[in-house]
Amino acid sequence: MIVFKNYFKILKSHKKSLIIYTIIFFIFMFIFAESGDPINKYTSTRLPIYVKDESNTEISKAVVNFIDENHTLVDVDEDLLDDKLFFEEIVCAINIPKDFEKNRNLKFKEVYNDSYTIFAKNDLDSFLNQIETFEKAGFSTSEAIKNTEDNFKKNIDVKVNSFSKNYKKDSPYYFQIMAYIIMSQIILIVGTINLTYNKDQTKKRNLISPMKKSTQDFQLILGHIVSGFAIWLIYVLLYCFYFKDFSFSRQIVQMMANALLFTATIVCFAVLVSKLAKNENTITGIMNVFSLGSSFLTGIFVPQELLGDFAIKLGKIFPAFYYISNIKDIMSKSDYSFFNMNSLVLFGFSIVFIILTIITKPNLEKA
């Protein structure tokens, strides 16, 4: 098992790169998983606002009433207005001029053009734009104001799909971000080691060795399988260590199996890449483009629900899309079966990569 042993000697020389990607994994994990549970945390922001109404018309009174209902009207002595703004006791002061009914322009005074001030401006712009839209549709100002106020008073029912209580709430995020690290580390490991054996001089020496080429290839493939399985196992064990109160529920076991299938698919892809690549820089470039690009297009970094139609179509050419889809189904379907279309597609990717590897002539790097 000379080739098999040398495989891990070469792998040991790249341990720094592997450690760096492991650190990156946990940074991403803390960013995505530790952001907290979004359920029941949204509340409408009520901002302290000072308003001076010089117009005293129906439309200006509607603006004041809107601010009073959706924010907090603050009565401030005008001599102390600048101090109140500076010390952020109010986010902005709004002056409704005498010609407001004609021009519809509010005058804002603020010290800090921060997110709160922008939110207040956008909120009022939305209110006034709706009134204008109704007026253009033929409604009178009174009718437009009433219709707009009715629209803003409507309550929107929001349904949150909650997951089973049999798993730690951050588990899906762990396995989701795990896909990026699996792609990065496996392409780096398999690509670099295969490239070492594909060097022109190394390949010629191996050809004249007493060991059969089929035996060498078998040991090399065995090394790929063991290294891929080891990476998967390491992150599964890290999951068990990180989530100490976890249990081997149906969802967790299925996500682990899903990650193992994805790992096998990426191993097959990495072997193909290493056969096509000419040097380590090419391997690194492909690794970064494939892992980062697919992470943004398949739902690893950005939820699939937030991706546009074009991004979704583009993301479907990557195996990670179906890996993430499996995670979503695992957490949302009580009757989920691992033998489904997503798993079949991942298996299909593996077969295609293997066939392409067999028929592709390798690029030999000169030593």
Helices and strands as residue ranges (DSSP letters): H 2-12, H 15-33, E 48-53, H 58-70, E 72-73, G 78-80, H 81-86, E 92-96, H 100-103, E 107-109, H 115-136, H 141-153, H 171-197, H 200-207, H 213-242, H 250-276, H 280-298, G 304-306, H 309-315, H 319-332, H 341-359
